[in-house]
Amino acid sequence: MTDLDIAQSVTLRPILEIASQLGVRAEELTLYGQDKAKISPQILDRLDIVPRGRYVLVTAINPTPLGEGKTTTSIGLAMALTRLGRRTALTLRQPSLGPVFGVKGGGTGGGHAQDRKSTL
């Protein structure tokens, strides 16, 4: 299967369902269709009284031509935390800069990862 075939074979989860799982209220969203939304900065006022969550940053300083495995590690950590019953959100920022610098192929990590409920 090609990446396009895989992407077209899945059913996107409604953004309201995902937001609800993360504790974001519908009125705190500006919807762009059924699968995209922006979160209002007003959520910060409500969350100011809630205990802070934890933030995990996966980084590396010495890249190799094959990469460091940060994307795979990040996905694995998110899956493990979900399996432990933690409310988890994963954001892959700049998933691969290797192709920009010509040091590896054109893939951006994550393989065939899709947005789905964890079934672990």
Backbone torsions as a table, in degrees:
resi	resn	phi	psi	omega
1	MET	NA	142.1	175.9
2	THR	-84.7	166.5	176.6
3	ASP	-57.8	-39.7	179.5
4	LEU	-63.8	-43.2	178.0
5	ASP	-59.2	-44.3	-179.8
6	ILE	-63.6	-46.8	-178.7
7	ALA	-61.6	-37.8	-178.1
8	GLN	-80.3	-14.1	-177.5
9	SER	-86.0	-11.9	-177.9
10	VAL	-98.2	153.8	174.6
11	THR	-100.0	123.2	179.9
12	LEU	-68.3	138.9	175.2
13	ARG	-78.8	141.5	177.8
14	PRO	-60.1	137.9	-177.4
15	ILE	-62.4	-30.6	177.7
16	LEU	-64.2	-35.3	177.3
17	GLU	-66.7	-44.9	179.4
18	ILE	-64.6	-44.4	179.7
19	ALA	-60.7	-42.8	179.7
20	SER	-60.4	-42.1	177.9
21	GLN	-60.7	-30.7	-178.1
22	LEU	-93.2	2.0	178.2
23	GLY	83.2	16.8	178.1
24	VAL	-95.0	126.8	-178.6
25	ARG	-80.0	151.5	-178.4
26	ALA	-58.3	-38.2	-178.7
27	GLU	-71.0	-9.6	177.8
28	GLU	-93.7	7.1	-178.2
29	LEU	-115.9	146.5	165.6
30	THR	-109.9	110.5	-174.1
31	LEU	-80.2	142.7	172.2
32	TYR	-125.3	79.5	-174.6
33	GLY	82.2	-157.9	-177.1
34	GLN	-91.0	-15.6	-171.3
35	ASP	-125.5	10.2	178.1
36	LYS	-140.6	148.2	177.3
37	ALA	-161.5	157.0	169.9
38	LYS	-107.7	143.6	178.2
39	ILE	-93.7	130.6	-179.4
40	SER	-68.6	140.6	175.9
41	PRO	-61.5	-18.0	179.2
42	GLN	-62.8	-18.4	177.4
43	ILE	-60.4	-27.6	-178.6
44	LEU	-63.8	-33.9	177.6
45	ASP	-63.3	-43.1	179.9
46	ARG	-69.2	-41.0	-176.2
47	LEU	-77.9	-8.6	-179.8
48	ASP	-63.1	-25.7	-178.7
49	ILE	-97.4	-1.1	-179.4
50	VAL	-94.1	140.9	176.1
51	PRO	-55.7	142.2	-177.4
52	ARG	-68.0	146.3	175.1
53	GLY	-83.9	-171.2	179.2
54	ARG	-113.1	146.7	-177.1
55	TYR	-122.3	124.3	179.1
56	VAL	-114.1	124.8	177.9
57	LEU	-110.0	124.7	177.1
58	VAL	-105.4	119.6	-176.7
59	THR	-144.0	167.6	176.3
60	ALA	-148.6	153.5	-176.5
61	ILE	-107.3	-27.4	-175.6
62	ASN	-115.0	85.1	-178.4
63	PRO	-68.2	149.5	175.0
64	THR	-113.1	166.6	178.0
65	PRO	-57.4	-25.9	-179.7
66	LEU	-94.4	-2.6	-178.3
67	GLY	89.6	175.3	-177.9
68	GLU	-106.5	-10.1	-178.7
69	GLY	85.1	23.4	-177.7
70	LYS	-65.8	-41.1	-179.3
71	THR	-64.5	-47.1	179.4
72	THR	-62.3	-42.7	178.0
73	THR	-61.9	-44.1	-179.4
74	SER	-62.2	-44.5	178.9
75	ILE	-63.4	-42.9	178.4
76	GLY	-61.6	-42.9	177.9
77	LEU	-62.4	-44.1	179.8
78	ALA	-63.2	-41.9	178.7
79	MET	-64.4	-41.2	-179.9
80	ALA	-65.2	-44.2	179.1
81	LEU	-63.8	-38.3	176.8
82	THR	-63.4	-42.2	179.7
83	ARG	-63.3	-31.2	177.5
84	LEU	-79.2	1.1	177.2
85	GLY	88.1	11.2	178.4
86	ARG	-82.4	145.1	173.4
87	ARG	-76.8	118.4	-168.7
88	THR	-128.7	137.3	172.2
89	ALA	-129.6	136.3	-180.0
90	LEU	-119.3	129.9	174.8
91	THR	-123.5	123.9	176.8
92	LEU	-101.3	102.2	179.1
93	ARG	-90.3	132.6	-179.4
94	GLN	45.1	65.4	-172.5
95	PRO	-59.7	-20.2	173.3
96	SER	-164.4	120.5	176.1
97	LEU	-100.6	-4.5	179.7
98	GLY	-52.1	-48.8	180.0
99	PRO	-60.9	-32.0	179.1
100	VAL	-61.9	-39.3	-177.6
101	PHE	-94.1	4.2	176.5
102	GLY	69.4	26.9	-178.3
103	VAL	-104.3	-4.1	173.2
104	LYS	-161.0	-178.5	-174.6
105	GLY	-62.8	-175.0	-174.4
106	GLY	-87.2	-0.7	179.8
107	GLY	-69.0	155.4	179.2
108	THR	-117.2	30.5	175.8
109	GLY	74.2	170.9	177.2
110	GLY	85.7	-13.2	178.7
111	GLY	54.6	-126.5	-178.3
112	HIS	-100.8	32.4	-179.6
113	ALA	-65.0	138.9	178.1
114	GLN	-133.3	161.7	176.3
115	ASP	-80.5	104.9	179.3
116	ARG	-144.3	161.0	173.2
117	LYS	-68.0	141.4	178.5
118	SER	-68.9	134.5	179.0
119	THR	-115.2	20.7	-178.9
120	LEU	-70.2	NA	NA
